[in-house]
Amino acid sequence: MVNVLTKADDYKRWRDDKFANALTELDDYKVEIRDPFKLSQAEKDKIHTLCLCANFVIFKIQPHDSYESAVISINTQLGLTNLDAHLFVKNQGLTHITQSTDKNQREFIPYTNKNLAWHTDGYYNPIEQRIRAFSLFCVRPALTGGVNEWIDPQMVYLLLREDNPDIAKALTHPRAMCIPEHKIYEKVRRVASVGPIFFIDNLSRTLSMRYTQRKKNISFLDSTETKQAVKHLDALLNTQTHYHFKHLLRTGEGLLCNNVVHKRSAFNDDKDSPRLLLRGRYFNRIN
């Protein structure tokens, strides 16, 4: 994996293996977990295999009194312990993704009922706080909407490179994408983040991606090659391929992934039972 960006032979071997192992039916990526507090070896093996194949898995557990403790237990057993304790974390690394009445929180689109454009989690983080995996678990779906879509970022790179190697190369430029610093009451909460869109992660040594389709508070390298490459990337993300997946998480269902690039449709809530998802972000991957 280390040289797939620069060594043609390594890339071809990796490409052939990736295509050969790709599954295109969502049902093939589903795992039923019988006991979230004691994963069987077969369940662990299946999750690891699917994440190696496409960097995600959909899991389901039976109704439970404490979904939070169940999710934390599953994530911990899979090695997801290096959590991102960011601004809105509530319980042992989990964040409540729901419509918020807090003014500061509502500045961030995940805490509204608006649609979320294609992005990877933590695209604004510095290298030492890179998000390599996240989990998303549904406690209550919305009344309508709130559908998630995603695609393996490694497959995105592969499809772009197969179509046009120069496009893929432009997106690996070390200054391809910049997110400016974020301030709250004149206090810097997050420093500016500049880096490539596709890169070999320094810790996991795997091909990874940082990206957002947001046009506000973001800039790209001022070059014709980069701007054209971003247009091609957006066009691919907005196209339905065999490697795109779409699913409305229901109560008891969750997504575990190595930070796939994903989006969410807008939704409408039942005022007495608002949409609630639990999200955990981690600095390590599901290996």
Buried (B, 14 or more C-beta within 10 A) or exposed (E): EEEBBEEEEBBEEBBEEBEEEBEEEEEEBBBEBEEBEEBEEEBBEBBBEBBEBBBBBBBBBEEBEEBBBBBBBBBBBBBBEBBBEBEBBEBBBBBBBBBBEEEEBEEEBBBBBEBBBBBBBBBBBEEEBBBBBBBBBBBBBBBBBBBBBBBBBBBBBBBBBEEEEEBBBBBBBEBBBBBBEBEEEEEEEBEEBBBBBBBBBEBBEBBBBBBBBBEEEBEBBEEEBBEBBBEBBBEBBEEEEEBBBEBBBEBBBBBBBBBBBBBBBBBEBEEEEBBBBBBBBBBBBBE
